[in-house]
Amino acid sequence: MCQRWEAGKGVRSVRLDVATHARTYVRVALRPGWSAEAAVRVAIMSGAAGAAGSARKRLMKEEDMTKVEFETSEEVDVTPTFDTMGLREDLLRGIYAYGFEKPSAIQQRAIKQIIKGRDVIAQSQSGTGKTATFCISVLQCLDIQVRETQALILAPTRELAVQIQKGLLALGDYMNVQCHACIGGTNVGEDIRKLDYGQHVVAGTPGRVFDMIRRRSLRTRAIKMLVLDEADEMLNKGFKEQIYDVYRYLPPATQVVLISATLPHEILEMTNKFMTDPIRILVKRDELTLEGIKQFFVAVEREEWKFDTLCDLYDTLTITQAVIFCNTKRKVDWLTEKMREANFTVSSMHGDMPQKERESIMKEFRSGASRVLISTDVWARGLDVPQVSLIINYDLPNNRELYIHRIGRSGRYGRKGVAINFVKNDDIRILRDIEQYYSTQIDEMPMNVADLI
């Protein structure tokens, strides 16, 4: 069965082909007239009954994913609105109060499958609402009357775990949901106190979560869902054993959900060990690009010329907010010191910094008090600062999967974004490999790059 709908000429429209049974993918194609910059400002009135309420505006996205193909392992219904997903009323109220108007492509396909109880592997581009996909699904499945941990969400970084916790609390604002971020670098006693109080959902990093399970502060008997965010990173060598340690303590019937922007073949193979008949909702790899983001490179003959190039670009960086990625913590510290010596204002963050310092830096950057952040890949995965529209790869990433996570920090939710890659002669091969892998083109940076931001 194939259903096709196309709006009239001259209208911003979507052609929707829904293929089921014999064919196994859903294709969503946007007409050429659809703008990558299209966005809708929605004023949401929220407040207690009888109160005047307060209006807050949130910039909404309109996806521009030309010729994106969603491959599914079996028939998947496309649910075009939140109202038709069968969600509880208090959750729907939280979704609309948060500013969401309609579900994104991945949300239309994955949420209903997750709340049905299926194991799900879901993949979509950065900035397309993957985090909200599992947050909404988790909240729908909770029994609020039972003050025990019913869902466990693991993330590769502390900052991402905290962001997930905040998202759950915001979307579940009318549900009286209890959610705790269980992360390293924080007070163990505070974790124990919060967990003893009772949390419906725990979001955390694998090491601290496993520590709390071993201490019997985090009781797993009522857990019915495990979510692995940024699953490719979580299942890579550094996290795989920790995840297996946690998984061994969960009830046998625990539902498992993996969500990420990239899922290499070898990672999918590993999921067979702890997933039961998972349904896969995957964007075709060749289409895994970031349509709203302009990508450029600057050729530098020597490593030391990168610094001079960055100084020349500084005025461009501060037009908006920018993140500069380096491959090592030592390089982050070195570059931060060099920039400050040259009287440029920058902040920096990496995994060796104390948790309180990292939180303070993130708070400044989110508020806009800090405009330029130098970081390792600790910042590359999942963090959403809407004002960021420029990414500089001072070093090209060590693997091509990281590239999309890095540049996905700009151009979030359909806004414009620019990524600039500093490329030495021996980096050309890596750059061409990235172009081929993502079926994209990275051009030399034009003189008017500031006009594109």
Secondary structure as UniProt FT lines:
FT   STRAND          2..5
FT   TURN            9..10
FT   STRAND          14..19
FT   TURN            21..22
FT   STRAND          25..30
FT   TURN            32..33
FT   TURN            36..37
FT   STRAND          39..46
FT   TURN            49..50
FT   STRAND          54..61
FT   TURN            66..67
FT   STRAND          68..72
FT   HELIX           83..85
FT   HELIX           89..98
FT   HELIX           105..115
FT   TURN            116..117
FT   STRAND          120..123
FT   TURN            126..127
FT   HELIX           130..140
FT   TURN            144..145
FT   STRAND          151..154
FT   HELIX           158..171
FT   TURN            172..176
FT   STRAND          179..182
FT   TURN            184..185
FT   HELIX           188..197
FT   STRAND          201..204
FT   HELIX           206..214
FT   TURN            215..216
FT   TURN            221..222
FT   STRAND          225..229
FT   HELIX           231..234
FT   HELIX           237..247
FT   TURN            248..249
FT   TURN            252..253
FT   STRAND          255..260
FT   HELIX           265..270
FT   HELIX           271..273
FT   STRAND          279..283
FT   HELIX           285..287
FT   TURN            291..292
FT   STRAND          293..299
FT   TURN            303..304
FT   HELIX           305..317
FT   TURN            318..319
FT   STRAND          321..325
FT   HELIX           329..341
FT   TURN            342..343
FT   STRAND          347..349
FT   TURN            351..352
FT   HELIX           355..367
FT   STRAND          372..375
FT   HELIX           377..379
FT   TURN            386..387
FT   STRAND          388..393
FT   HELIX           400..407
FT   TURN            408..409
FT   HELIX           412..414
FT   STRAND          417..423
FT   HELIX           425..427
FT   HELIX           428..438
FT   STRAND          443..444
FT   TURN            447..448
FT   HELIX           449..452
//
